[in-house]
Amino acid sequence: MSQCTVERLGFQIIIEGPTEEASSRAPKSSGAGALITRGPESEDGVWKLYLEDVGARTGNMITS
């Protein structure tokens, strides 16, 4: 996870990592409030996972 980067674009969160496992594990460790909308998928040799920050969008936090 330390090799992952996180980018926010409005309510969208993009997590990039060197492996599929690294990019897909990041949301589990970052807490609730985001839902996976796409991925993980390899783009130009980097694994990306796309999420929507529904907690920020609705003002509610999602718990699982």
Order of alpha helices (4+ residues) and beta strands (2+ residues): beta-beta-alpha-beta-beta-alpha
